[in-house]
Amino acid sequence: MDVNWIAIGDISDIPLRGARCVKTPEGKVAVFRTAENEVFAIEDHCPHKGGPLSQGIVHGTSVTCPLHNWVISLETGKALGADEGQVRTIPLRNENGALFIALKQSAQMVAAE
């Protein structure tokens, strides 16, 4: 599948252990920065009840949903512990702090929040 790498900002735009949400034609994408400066992108909805993961608490390489405390792996998108479900992970590149996400070739950037 051909993809477009879309610039979404700089790593400094995202606080440590925080997130930003990016609107795309493929839906909202949550971009997370861990305390160790790792960056991940996943769909911005919990597989449980659709809670906004971008508003959750980042710990290690996971995020806890603000609605019902489901823990989601930022690396795999899978629910951890006894919970079951998964969100799609979005390919992300960090080029010297400049961040890019991969969208299908037909998709174009809409807006960043």
NORGIGI-V549919 format. One record per backbone hydrogen bond with DSSP energy under -1.0 kcal/mol. NH is the residue of the N-H (numbers start at 0). CO is the residue of the C=O. E is the energy in kcal/mol with one decimal. If there is no record, write none. Layout:
BEGIN
NH_CO_E ; NH_CO_E
END
This chain:
BEGIN
3_102_-3.2 ; 5_100_-3.1 ; 7_98_-2.6 ; 10_96_-2.9 ; 12_9_-2.3 ; 13_10_-1.7 ; 16_32_-1.1 ; 17_14_-1.6 ; 19_30_-1.9 ; 21_28_-2.9 ; 22_110_-2.2 ; 26_23_-1.9 ; 28_21_-2.9 ; 29_41_-3.2 ; 30_19_-3.2 ; 31_39_-3.0 ; 32_17_-2.3 ; 33_37_-2.7 ; 36_33_-1.8 ; 39_31_-2.0 ; 41_29_-2.3 ; 42_87_-2.1 ; 43_27_-2.1 ; 45_50_-2.2 ; 49_45_-1.6 ; 52_50_-1.1 ; 54_51_-2.0 ; 55_52_-2.2 ; 56_63_-1.3 ; 58_61_-2.4 ; 61_58_-1.6 ; 62_71_-2.2 ; 63_56_-2.3 ; 64_69_-3.2 ; 68_64_-1.4 ; 71_62_-3.1 ; 72_77_-2.8 ; 73_60_-2.8 ; 76_72_-2.0 ; 78_84_-2.7 ; 79_70_-3.1 ; 82_79_-1.0 ; 86_76_-2.3 ; 89_40_-3.1 ; 92_99_-2.9 ; 94_97_-3.0 ; 97_94_-1.8 ; 98_8_-3.2 ; 99_92_-2.3 ; 100_5_-2.1 ; 101_90_-2.1 ; 102_3_-2.7 ; 104_1_-1.7 ; 106_103_-1.9 ; 109_22_-1.2 ; 110_22_-1.6 ; 112_20_-2.2
END
